[in-house]
Amino acid sequence: MRDGLARAALALAVSVAWFALTVGGAAAAPKDGQKFGDWIARCGKEKDGKCVLVQTQVVEGGARLLEATIGKIGTKGEFGLVAIVPLGIHLPSGVAVLVDEEQFPLSILKCLQDGCQAVMELDGAKLAKVRKAKGLVLGVVEEAGRKTITMPISVSGLDDGLTAIK
């Protein structure tokens, strides 16, 4: 009888531990609008509720200067960076992001009335650099005058946010 009770207790303990690890111990997905430092989680309405991190910077008067989005945005669920930058950039010069001291190009997809959209895939190595970065700077060249314009992107809360949306 004692062996039976001991086995039942052990089975119950293992079941509870398994449940805690697989369900209760897993990090909860962020809620739409949840803040991570200077980043905000934006989550889909579908059941899977996939989330991305967004940082929007505005100029005096409220007009958007820059919007940076990081998350699983690729067709195969790969991480990427999408930046919406102001109109009036020199398209052949492109868009680049400086991660600490290393520069990576973004591909310009399209320009619409609210800005130009540029993207970059974040493979494992790039994502690791972004997570550990002390600073990110987006760079464009303006059409008139060909002057380089840099826009710092805050990394405050980025690593925690990426952990939450993974």
C-alpha positions in Angstrom: 0.0 0.0 0.0 2.8 2.4 0.9 4.6 1.7 -2.4 1.4 2.4 -4.3 0.9 5.7 -2.5 4.6 6.7 -3.0 4.3 5.9 -6.7 1.1 7.9 -7.0 2.7 10.9 -5.2 5.7 10.7 -7.4 3.6 10.5 -10.6 1.6 13.5 -9.3 4.7 15.5 -8.6 6.2 14.7 -12.0 2.9 15.7 -13.7 2.7 19.0 -11.8 6.4 19.8 -12.6 5.8 18.9 -16.3 2.8 21.2 -16.4 4.7 24.0 -14.8 7.6 23.7 -17.3 5.4 23.4 -20.4 2.6 25.8 -19.5 3.0 27.7 -16.3 6.8 28.2 -16.6 6.7 29.6 -20.1 7.0 33.3 -20.5 3.6 34.8 -21.2 3.3 36.5 -24.6 3.2 40.3 -24.3 0.0 42.2 -24.5 -0.7 44.6 -27.4 0.5 48.0 -26.3 2.8 46.6 -23.6 5.9 48.8 -23.2 9.5 47.5 -23.0 11.6 50.6 -22.4 11.2 52.8 -25.5 9.6 49.9 -27.5 5.9 48.9 -27.7 4.6 45.5 -28.5 2.1 45.4 -31.3 0.3 42.1 -31.5 -1.9 40.6 -34.2 -5.6 39.9 -33.8 -5.3 36.3 -34.9 -5.3 33.4 -32.5 -1.5 33.1 -32.6 -1.3 36.8 -31.7 2.3 37.2 -33.0 3.9 40.4 -31.8 6.5 42.8 -33.1 8.3 45.6 -31.3 7.7 49.1 -32.6 9.5 52.4 -31.8 8.1 55.6 -33.3 9.9 58.9 -33.2 8.1 62.2 -33.9 9.2 65.7 -34.5 7.8 68.8 -32.9 4.2 69.1 -34.1 3.7 65.4 -34.0 4.8 64.4 -37.5 6.5 61.0 -37.7 10.2 61.1 -38.3 11.0 57.4 -38.0 9.2 54.1 -37.2 11.3 51.1 -36.5 9.8 47.6 -36.2 11.6 44.4 -35.2 10.1 41.0 -35.0 9.3 37.8 -36.9 8.2 39.6 -40.1 9.6 37.3 -42.8 7.4 34.9 -44.8 9.1 32.0 -43.0 8.9 33.6 -39.5 12.5 35.0 -39.6 13.3 38.1 -37.7 13.7 41.4 -39.5 13.9 45.1 -39.1 11.5 47.4 -41.0 12.1 51.1 -41.0 9.8 53.8 -42.3 11.9 56.9 -43.1 10.8 60.3 -44.3 10.3 61.1 -48.0 12.9 63.1 -49.7 15.8 60.7 -49.3 18.3 59.9 -52.1 17.1 56.4 -53.1 20.3 55.2 -54.7 22.2 55.9 -51.5 19.8 53.6 -49.6 19.2 53.3 -45.9 21.6 51.8 -43.4 21.6 50.9 -39.8 24.7 51.2 -37.6 24.7 48.6 -34.8 27.4 49.9 -32.4 30.3 50.3 -34.9 29.1 47.9 -37.7 27.0 49.1 -40.6 24.3 47.0 -42.3 22.3 48.1 -45.4 18.5 47.9 -45.6 16.7 47.3 -48.9 14.2 50.0 -49.8 10.9 48.3 -50.8 8.7 51.2 -51.6 7.9 54.9 -51.0 4.3 56.0 -50.3 2.8 59.2 -49.1 3.8 58.6 -45.5 7.4 57.6 -46.1 9.8 55.0 -47.5 9.9 51.5 -46.2 13.2 49.7 -45.9 13.9 46.2 -44.6 16.7 44.0 -43.4 16.6 40.3 -42.4 18.1 39.7 -38.9 19.8 36.3 -39.1 21.1 34.8 -35.9 24.3 36.7 -35.8 22.7 40.1 -36.6 19.9 39.6 -34.1 22.5 38.8 -31.4 24.4 42.0 -32.2 21.1 44.0 -32.1 20.2 42.5 -28.8 23.5 43.4 -27.2 23.9 46.8 -28.9 24.6 49.9 -26.9 23.1 51.9 -29.7 21.4 51.8 -33.1 21.6 54.6 -35.6 19.6 54.7 -38.9 21.2 56.7 -41.7 19.8 58.1 -44.9 21.0 60.7 -47.5 18.7 63.6 -48.3 17.9 64.2 -51.9 18.5 67.9 -51.8 22.1 68.6 -50.8 23.1 65.0 -50.4 23.6 65.5 -46.7 23.7 62.4 -44.4 20.9 62.4 -41.9 21.2 60.1 -38.8 18.4 59.1 -36.5 19.3 57.3 -33.3 17.1 54.4 -32.3 16.9 53.7 -28.6 17.8 50.2 -27.4 16.2 50.7 -24.0 14.0 47.6 -23.4 14.8 46.1 -26.7 16.4 42.9 -25.4 13.6 42.3 -22.9 11.0 42.9 -25.6 12.7 40.5 -28.0 12.8 37.9 -25.3 9.0 38.4 -24.8 8.0 38.1 -28.4 10.2 35.1 -29.3 
